[in-house]
Amino acid sequence: MAGRITKMDTTQRHKTTTPTRLYHQMEANHHSLQRKEEVIEYASGAGASLINIILTFPVNKVMFRQQVEGIRMTKALRHIYREGTVHIFRGVLPPLMQRTISVSVMFGSYSNYYHIIQRHYPTVSKTMPFVHHSLAAFSAGCTEAVFMPLERVQMLLQDRRYHGRLNNTFHTVRTVASLGPREFYRGLSAIVIRNGLSNILFLGLREPLQDSLHSRCGELLSAFVSGAGLGAALSTIFFPLNVVKSRMQTKLGGPFHGIWETFLVIYNERGHRWRKMYRGVHINYTRSFLSWGIINTLYSLFKKSLSEL
């Protein structure tokens, strides 16, 4: 009798624990798929950005000169031509590292934060999808800002005022480090605002726009057009903020100035003319159009290929 009871108890226990085991197994499989998806997002973003930087760096250099010095494109091109071909790719290593990491983090950490919010705050995910998306996108933008020291080094190397003072990437890092760790983070506030807001818009509109164009343009062209259009539009909207950010980041040593204070200095220097705050915008949206078109297309290709492995 005791043996029969034990057997019945064991059977009953087995019946009650089987659904629990199945649930945990399903949960583990789901988390495993999410982790795989996140790794693919990081890898696709990195690969797309790496190729893009090599292709568009010279155009970015011309735009940077216009932003910092407030000069026309022809004059910026003359300056770069006089400096010689040896200086064309001067400063390419920091953006190669910074942008590759940054775009990788943008796509990968967005997926990361999206899943975290989905797991821990399912109500927000179901009832407020825009808030869910915005929190994940802005958090990804803040995470990108961690790598801004690389952008800071790039800005200094591209500024012709430091050509005789800063020899290369590693010498620039040592020079900035000698002024204290805070020196690497000049312009942090401008970068957080730019990254956070542009991520919300780009990551929120990219897929709907791409899907709407897919039937008319095909997969690759729809990816290029959606990425290019959004990239050009957002870079134009945030262009004055980028001008301020560039000025903040090209200062080496001395007191730290905020966004508004720096904006007023530049605005006064340019004769209180708002139009002059957009010096370099034409080459900027051309570069952004090409750059984000290339990134979005390559990202889509890498993601599709990696997902099939």
C-alpha positions, 0 to 999 in steps of 0.5 A: 500500500505504501509503495502504491501511494509513493508511486501515485505521489511520484506520478502526480509530482511528475504531472505537476512539474512537467508544465513547469519544466516546459515553461522554463525550457520555452523561456530559456529558448526564447532568451537564447533567440533574443541573445542571438538576435542581439549579437547579430544586431551588433555585428551587422551594425559594425560591419556596415559602419566599417565599410561606410567610414572608409568610403565617406571619410574625405567628404566628412573632412570637408564638412568638418572644416566648414563647420569649425571655420565657417568657410565655403566648400571651395575654400575648405577643398583648397585648404585640404588640397594644399595640405597634400594627400598625406593629410586626407586620411589623417584622423581616420583611425578614431572615427573608424573605431568610434563610428564602428563601435557607435553604430554597432552599439546603436543597433545592438544596445537598442535591441538589448534595451528593448528586450529588457523593457519587454521582460521587466515592464510588459505593461509598458511594452503592450500599452505604450509601444512608443514609450517602450521604443523611445526609452530603448532608443534614447538609452542606446544613444546614451550608451553610444556617448560612452565612446565619445573620447574617440570622436574627441580625438578625431575632432582635434586631429582634423582641426588644422590648428593642431597639425603642428602640435598633435602628431597622430592618434596616440600622441593626441590621446596622451596629450588629452589625457595629460589634461585629465579624464574630463577633457575627453568628454568635452561636448558630452551634453550635445552628444547625448541630446543628438544621439538620443533624439536622432535614435528615437526618430531613425530607429522608429521610422526606418522599418516602416519607411523601408516596408512601405517602399519594398513593394515598389523599389525592391529590398536593397533600394528600399533599404538604401532610400529609407536610410539615406532619406532619414539620415539626410533629414535628421543630420540637417535638423540637428546640424546647428547642434553639431556645429556647437558640438564640434566647437566644444570638442576642438577646444584643448584645455581651459574652462568648459562651456555649455551648449548655450554659451558655445552657441552664442559665441558662434552666433556672434562670430557669424554676425548674428546670421542664422543662415551662417550656422548652416555653413557646410549643410549641403555637403553634410546632407549629401554625406549623410544621404550616402553614409546612412544609405550605405549603412542601412543597406549593408546592415540589412544585408549583413543581418539577413545573411547572419540570421540564415546561419 
